[in-house]
Amino acid sequence: MIRKNGTSKVYRIVVRSELNDRYASAFEGMHMEAKNGRTILTGEVIDQPHLFGILDRLNALGLVLLSVQTLSEAAHPSAEGIEILSHAPGP
């Protein structure tokens, strides 16, 4: 969640489907990594309207949202070694 004082947080957003680099402009400022049938977006989100804007873009692309997580300040924005849990049925 966003801190009460309004400062940004780092988020990891995971969707089903591997997006290629042409989608990167839709998520400017986010690191995008596609692997294992999923795309992981990691980056700074300044406030809730910014987060909802990203989620709206994902929805407009017809992507299945698998998870949204805030990361600790010490966390590296890499997706390596992160287990993704899905509530949706498999592909």
Summary of the structure (lengths in Angstrom):
residues: 91
radius of gyration: 12.7
end to end distance: 29.1
largest distance: 40.1
contacts: 211
relative contact order: 0.28
helix: 22%
strand: 32%
